[in-house]
Amino acid sequence: MSDETLRGYRQSIDNIDAALVFLLAERFKVTQAVGRYKATTGLPPADPSREDAQITRLRGLAKQADLDPEFSEKFLRFIIDEVIRHHEQFQGGEQFQGGEQGR
């Protein structure tokens, strides 16, 4: 590719994508600990009031960041659904497998 401006933009996007992957990995490490805690204490895998509060909070942050709140809600809902799936695995006595996510 000879267009240096476009190459620079793409490099920035690649760097941001890498940061997102590492941030998600760290987030899932913490949510896995939450899932294990919930499993050992008998708490349910899902917490709808917490999830609603998080979605509301993220929508507000999205507006502040000039990001589409609908997109941010869909993104967080996808993450929440995956976290709940992991928590359900812990409740069933399964151990979450990283990488391929136990699949």
Secondary structure, DSSP 8 states (H G I E B T S, - for coil): ---HHHHHHHHHHHHHHHHHHHHHHHHHHHHHHHHHHHHHHT--S--HHHHHHHHHHHHHHHHHTT--HHHHHHHHHHHHHHHHHHHHHHHTT----STTTT-
